[in-house]
Amino acid sequence: MISRRASGVEASGIRRMFELVSSMEDPINLSIGQAHFDVPEPVKAAAVGAIRDDVSRYTVTQGLPELNDAVLARLAERHGYTGDESLITCGVSGGLMLGFMGLLDPGDEILVPDPYFTMYPVLASMCSGVPVSYDVYPGQPLRAEDLAPLVTERTRAILINSPSNPTGRTLTADELSAVGRLAAAHDLTVISDEIYDEFVYDGPHVSAIGHVPDDRLLVLGGWSKTYGMPGWRLGWAVGPEELVDAMRRMQQFSFVCAPSLVQVAGLAAFDVDMSKEIADYRGKRDRILAGLAEHYEVASPGGSFYMFPQLPPGFDGDGFLEKALERRLLIVPGKAFSARDTHFRLSFAAEDDVLDRGIEALRAIAEDAARG
Ligand code: PMP
């Protein structure tokens, strides 16, 4: 009964993890893909105020003008962005879908990172595109000469994600410039998913803006992670006029607009200082790195709230997950994010005592394995 498009879509490996959590007593949950803090009070107050003020109707498709202006002003201030085309989307997910639909004809190829955020390859296929992966494992520099051989006459776009889910890797200015040069040489559009832009620990966020020419760059960002509001469904997109305009038209005939109340709250969020939460997350990163250093090979994540350690010798992802579950620890095997099965993702978006219990469990698993 269902289409080929739909039958190619399987439930995400991470969803299964959510089901496991709900059946487990007192889990040590390091599998979570969202910040562990609550929505800041001023943001809640703005949403409640919007309900009381009957902000219940559709907004214009592109989103409230003042919110669009605020997004563009932030990008101008932080990264010197000079573009003036923007769209308020239903999360970054909404922006990804509209971006893919705007760029890809059936059979067109898009380069996606591996390891990847699980949505990328599935969504590319749902939009009738063909995802082609490039290697962004920790330690593998991103260079134009490695990417160029992957480009064919069907390649239309390259997707980048910095800071990354699931590795926490941040791309350097040189790496972003290499992507920009590749795009210019092969007439590609770069989609830069910068949803973790605030979660950076070793210096300011390096955006693709300024490294990839504006006329080839679609930048996506949002509120889900930074303000702990992933269920509120709000994101933004900025990019070349022709593409953003196409996305706007398609939003008109699909999502219609982002939730009106949430747009009002999103504007209020821009006045909230999250630096304490970010400093807190830097501490969590350091805590886990120190706790695992002796037993695991792991690259220090420059951003996001994930890290991607190597599986200890002798384990595949399922075997490791089984050992973790015996200790009520939830992590996600790397193969949920990759063609390879050599790493696992852990999220440090959790209270410190949960992190400590997680570290203890992970050390015990590695020590048991070393004893054989
Ligand atoms: N991009 C990345 C890299 C993500 O990790 C996520 C959420 N896990 C999203 C996009 C989707 O975010 P949103 O809630 O804004 O749709």
Boltz pocket constraint, residues with backbone or C-beta under 6 A from the ligand:
constraints:
  - pocket:
      binder: B
      contacts: [[A, 33], [A, 90], [A, 91], [A, 92], [A, 93], [A, 94], [A, 117], [A, 161], [A, 163], [A, 164], [A, 165], [A, 193], [A, 195], [A, 221], [A, 222], [A, 223], [A, 224], [A, 230], [A, 233], [A, 234], [A, 235]]
      max_distance: 6.0
